[in-house]
Amino acid sequence: MGSPHRGSLSLLRSEVESLPPLEESQKTLLSLAHRANQEVVWNRILKYLLDPSEGHGLDNDVLRYFLAALNEEGVIDAVPVWRSDTIQVEDQVSMDDGEVDLVIREPGEWFICIEMKVWASEGTNQTIKYARSDSIDDENVDDYPEANQHYVYLTRPSGDKPSSEEFKTITWDTVSRHLRRSISEPSTNQSARGQAQVREFTDTINNQFNLHMGPQSNKEPIEDRIELYHEYRNEIQNLETAFEEFCKEEAQRWEGVFTGEYDPKGWSDEWNTRTAGSEGQIYHQDWVVDPNGPGDLSHSAFVHFEFKFDPDNLQRGQLQFILSVTGRKDISGILDDKKWASKMSEFCENSDEFEAVMPERAETTRKQVHISSKTYEGVENRTDFYETLVRAFEEHREMRSVVTELIEKNIPKA
């Protein structure tokens, strides 16, 4: 199976994240604080994310993608050369007549002056004054090559145009799309906190302007997703095939890997493993009830932990660990011909001791009775799968003595 191109998949991720939600999106923290439309707040956040020296843990990734956005939109002719240890990103920078919102500069080499607008329009000849300014803070504009002097007007979609022809326009939806891509295609190990800050800011932009951060479209959100699926269908199918192959392979070898390589705590000869089709089972020897003596488990009544080698669950990054009752419908009259599984479920429901160690009650299925169920998240690779399985077994070990006691107490020996 060939590996799909990572760049293509990273682009797919960023485009999916940028689509408008199918349901109403949750409020951002800035919205809750009633600061979602305050220009000065956006200015500070953008400055913070663009500055490699800040403590967001994103290195220079956001700055790179922001400059790439300016280049792709024709605001600057090429992405300028810069060094992380000398580049400066400053807000509220003094000009001859006022303060421009943001300045990015490599001292003596190039600068980008940015005037930001959220909902407000430009002040009277504001950009003209900035474009004519002889100084930027404590530097002379003439100290920079004329071709490397850049002026940018950052405004809302369909916003007003700057009064100065020196200022080139870029809109928030374009910036948002590139900021989100900076965490979808990271070049270095990024901090989770910094990634969350980028998501929060781009979500705020999206909510404020009621836009999505992908290419503008008049289609419904569902149509957008269908088109994306077909565009990346081959890559998606390759990934789905990988999940199916993983399930087939691990279903054949999981028992030895689980008890040998991972050696869960509390494991002993009294515990057993079994594979039934696409299902893995773990059970204690005391959980098998067969009045006719040892035999095929498919004809015995027994309790077991189970999990499925399910591509759908693994695609969601989940492993579901279930306490299940299965086997014979009755035990040769021992339970007055009542169904074994239903009766065992009843014993558990009426036990305070079982209630105390049960993680979460499960719903009964048509073919089996599931007594308890717990879903574990974060399963993204083979190591995660086995470490999660070990954790699930160890967290459920307290149930062993309770279930054994319920069987011994309620199921008479033949």
C-alpha positions, 0 to 999 in steps of 0.5 A, a space after each residue: 500500500 503506497 503512502 499518500 502525499 503528506 502535503 496533500 493530506 495536510 492541505 485537506 486537513 486545513 481545508 476541512 477545518 476551514 469549512 463552516 460548521 454543519 451546526 452552530 459553532 460554539 462561542 469563542 473566549 473573546 466572544 464570551 468576554 465581549 471583546 471579539 470585535 475589538 481591533 486593539 485585541 486582534 492587533 495584540 493577538 496577531 502581533 503575539 502569534 507572528 513574533 517568533 520570540 514570544 512564548 507561544 511555542 510555534 517557532 516562526 511557523 505563523 510568521 512564515 505562513 503570514 508572509 506567504 499569504 502576502 506573497 500569494 495575494 500579490 501584496 509583496 513580490 516575494 517572501 523576504 529573507 529574514 532571521 529569527 534572531 534579528 526580525 522584529 514584530 512590533 505593534 503601535 509603532 510611531 510614524 510621523 503623524 500617528 501610530 501604525 498598528 503593526 510593523 514587521 521588519 528585518 532592520 536595514 533590509 525590509 519592512 512591512 507596515 500593516 494598518 488593521 481594520 476589523 469593523 471600522 473604516 479608515 480614518 481621514 487620509 490615515 494610510 496616506 499619512 503613513 505612506 508619506 512618513 519619513 520615519 518608522 519609530 526610530 528609523 528613517 524610511 530611506 534607510 531601506 531599499 525602496 523596493 523593500 518598503 511594503 504597506 498593507 491594509 488588512 480589512 474585513 471581506 468586502 471592506 473599504 479600500 485604503 486611501 493610499 495607493 501604496 497600501 495593498 489590501 488583504 482580507 481577514 479570511 485570507 489571513 485566517 486560512 493561512 494562520 490555520 494552515 500554519 498549525 496543520 502543516 507544522 515544520 517543527 514540534 509545536 506546543 498544543 497551547 500555541 495551536 489552540 491559540 491559533 484555532 481560537 483566534 481564527 474561530 473568532 475571525 470566522 464567527 465575526 464575519 460569518 465566513 469560512 476560511 477556505 475559498 469563498 463558496 456559495 454552496 451549502 456546507 454539505 456540498 463543500 464537504 462532498 466536493 472535498 471528499 471527491 477531490 481527495 478520494 484516493 488519499 482517503 481510501 488509501 488511509 481507510 485501507 490502512 485501518 482495515 489492514 491493521 485490524 486484520 493483522 492485529 486480530 491474528 497476533 494481539 494475544 501474544 503481543 498483549 500478554 507478552 510484549 506489554 505484560 499487563 499488571 495483574 496478569 496470571 494463568 487464571 486469565 485467558 484470551 480468545 479471538 472470535 472473528 473481529 473481536 478480542 476477548 479477555 476472561 477469567 477462568 472463574 467466568 466460564 459456566 458449563 454444567 456439562 464440563 469443559 467444552 467449546 466456549 461457543 457452547 458455554 455460558 461465560 462473562 468476558 471483556 471484549 473489544 473489536 478490531 473495528 476500522 470505524 472506531 480506530 478511524 475515530 481514534 477510539 477503543 471500546 472496552 466492554 464487559 459482555 455476557 454471552 454463550 448459552 441461552 440457558 444452563 440446562 435448567 439451573 436458572 429455571 430455563 431463563 436466559 443466562 445472559 439476561 439473568 447475569 445482567 440482572 445480578 449485576 444491576 442489583 449488586 451495589 458492589 458491582 455498581 461501585 466498580 463499573 465504569 459506565 453501564 452499557 446498552 443491551 444488543 440483540 445478540 449479546 448483553 453488554 453490562 458495562 462499557 468504556 470508550 478510550 480516546 487518543 488511539 492514533 497508532 499501534 503503540 497507542 492501541 496496545 497501551 490503551 488496551 493494557 490501561 483498559 484491562 488494568 482499570 477493570 481488574 477490580 471487577 474480577 472478584 465482584 463478577 466471580 462472586 456474583 457467579 458463585 453466589 447465583 449460579 449453582 454448581 451442576 
